């Protein structure tokens, strides 16, 4: 019996060594946040932390702003592209989580008219993965942020972007994928605090959205406190089909300085998450009204 136990232990050790070796060989993790802009291939050129652009156009369309938020599940479902086209058809801003820059997604982006920015959370077999922004106009500033999963030792990513609006204001947007596998909430709280510091200095309109992995009340309490400090409101969903774990929704869209027209989270089988689709109206400012007159 002892001999069989030794053999079993040896097999388990070999399996662990093999998994660790495969992970180290196949995953390339960087501790430095990287962001890529205008992605047109599966091997984009990443810059350290931030990308700046001058002379950008307004993101909204005549004062209307439609936003789609979706964890695309690394495009593992066959109908992901059809669904993405459908959900983003009227949007000026699409915030994706778990985007995997495969040949299929790269080809879709080359044939689309989107301006694309992506945070490189890690690379698997030289394929970048992370959160991605698709927008009708370029951001004048985009920065990447990383937070490490303590168990998996793979980072979750976030993008901060600042877009110009037609009323002369700047819209701050954070697209995030929340840290997931933790015993406590310290790492989760650290990630949210980091992003809150980025947003706290912005005085204009704001969107905070993504897959928060808020499957526990303690996590949701952290997000709710952050929401209150930033003066954000959560969208009211007419059709709320968001995925829930332990009774808590994982995906959220918070906003301020915008007028919500309608929002829904329709059911889909193109991912393990259902998208959030929201329509906003831009608040006119005194300067924008004066220009119209």
C-alpha positions, 0 to 999 in steps of 0.5 A: 500500500505504501508503494502505491501511495509513493507512486501516487504522490510522485504522479501528483508532484509531476503533474504540479511541476508540469502545470507550473512549467507549462504556465511559465512557458505559455503565459507571459506576465508583465508587472508593468502596465502596457497599453496599445492603441490602433490595434491592426494585427495580432502583434500590437506595439505596446507602450508603457502605461499611457498613450496620448493623442492630440486633436481628437474628435467628439465621442458622442453623436449630436449629443447622443452617447450609446455604450455597450459593456460586455465580458466577451469570454475570450471569444470562446463561443462561435457566435461572438462576432455576430453578437458583438456586431449586433450589440455595438451597432448603435454604440459610440463606445464599447467596453470589453473584458476578457478580450483575447487578441486572436486572429479572428478578433484582429481581423474583425478590428481591421474590417471595422471602423473602431478606434481601439485601445487595449490593456495587455494583462498577459500573453498566452502563447503570444496572444494578448489578453485584457480589457479593450475599448472600441470607440468611434473617436480616439481618446486624448489619453489612455492608461493601463492598470494591472492588479494581480490575482493572488492565487493564479498570479495572473493580473486583471486589467483596467483602462482609464480613457479620457474622451472629448464630448461635443459640449466641450467637456471631457468624459472620463471612462474606466473599463475594468475587470475585477480581481476574482479569486481571493479569500478576503477582500484586501486585493479587491479593495486595493484594485478599486482604490487604485482606480478611484484615485485615478478618477477622483481628480476628474471633475466632469462626466464619468463612466465606471463600468465592466466585470466587477466580479462582485459576487460577494456582498463585501465586494459590492460594499466596497464598490458602493462606497466608491460609487458614493465618494465619486458621486456616481449613479448605477444605471436602471436596467429595463431588462436585467439579464445580468449573470449573478453569482450568490445572488449578486450581479457581476457586471455594472455601469455607473455614471455621472454628468450624463442623462440616462435615456434607457438601458438593458442587459439582454440574454445571449449565448455568445458569452458566459456574461450578458452585455449591458447596453445603455443610451445617454444624452450629453448635458448641454453646457453654457458654452455649447448653448452659446455656440449653437445660438 
